[in-house]
Amino acid sequence: MAPPIPSTNPRTRAASITVSISVKNAVAKLTPVSETIKDRGDWLRSQITTQQAALDKIASGDYSARREGLDQLSKIMPFLLMGDYSLTEVILYLKAKIAAAEQVSKEQTGGSGAQPQEQEEEKVELERHNTAVSKPLTSALEENP
C-alpha cells in the first residue's frame, strides 16, 4: 500500500500536527488521579466525554446550545476563547484532541497491534465540518441566528 499523500491544506495539516502533539502529551503527561479517575484510561475516557459534549454543542446550529458548549469549553480549554480563532478552527482542534485521546486509549487497552514506528506515521482523518462561520469565534457568538 502506498503511503498517504501529505495534505497541502493548512487546516488539515494543523489538525494532523495537533493529533500528533496531543498523542505525545496524553502518553507523557502525568495522570491526574481523583475519586473518579483512577488511571490513565479513566482520565482519557473523561477527556473524550467532556470534549465530545462541548464539541456537539458548539457544532450545533442552535445558538443557546452553542453558547452552553462555549461555556463548557471556557472551563476545559480557556485559551481557545482568548485567541482570535474561528468556530471552524475550534471545532477542528476539538476533533483532533478527541481523535488523539481515542487513539491513546485504544493503544492503552491493547486495541492497536501497531509497532511504535507505525503509530507515529498513522494519520487520523477528521470529518470536515461545513460551517459558514469564518470570522472570529467571539463575533460569531454575538450574532443570534
C-alpha positions, 0 to 999 in steps of 0.5 A, spaced: 500 500 500 502 506 498 503 511 503 498 517 504 499 523 500 501 529 505 495 534 505 497 541 502 491 544 506 493 548 512 487 546 516 488 539 515 495 539 516 494 543 523 489 538 525 494 532 523 500 536 527 495 537 533 493 529 533 500 528 533 502 533 539 496 531 543 498 523 542 505 525 545 502 529 551 496 524 553 502 518 553 507 523 557 503 527 561 502 525 568 495 522 570 491 526 574 488 521 579 481 523 583 475 519 586 473 518 579 479 517 575 483 512 577 488 511 571 490 513 565 484 510 561 479 513 566 482 520 565 482 519 557 475 516 557 473 523 561 477 527 556 473 524 550 466 525 554 467 532 556 470 534 549 465 530 545 459 534 549 462 541 548 464 539 541 456 537 539 454 543 542 458 548 539 457 544 532 450 545 533 446 550 529 442 552 535 445 558 538 443 557 546 446 550 545 452 553 542 453 558 547 452 552 553 458 548 549 462 555 549 461 555 556 463 548 557 469 549 553 471 556 557 472 551 563 476 545 559 480 549 554 480 557 556 485 559 551 481 557 545 476 563 547 482 568 548 485 567 541 482 570 535 480 563 532 474 561 528 468 556 530 471 552 524 478 552 527 475 550 534 471 545 532 477 542 528 482 542 534 476 539 538 476 533 533 483 532 533 484 532 541 478 527 541 481 523 535 488 523 539 485 521 546 481 515 542 487 513 539 491 513 546 486 509 549 485 504 544 493 503 544 492 503 552 487 497 552 491 493 547 486 495 541 492 497 536 497 491 534 501 497 531 509 497 532 511 504 535 514 506 528 507 505 525 503 509 530 507 515 529 506 515 521 498 513 522 494 519 520 487 520 523 482 523 518 477 528 521 470 529 518 470 536 515 465 540 518 461 545 513 460 551 517 459 558 514 462 561 520 469 564 518 470 570 522 472 570 529 469 565 534 467 571 539 463 575 533 460 569 531 457 568 538 454 575 538 450 574 532 443 570 534 441 566 528 
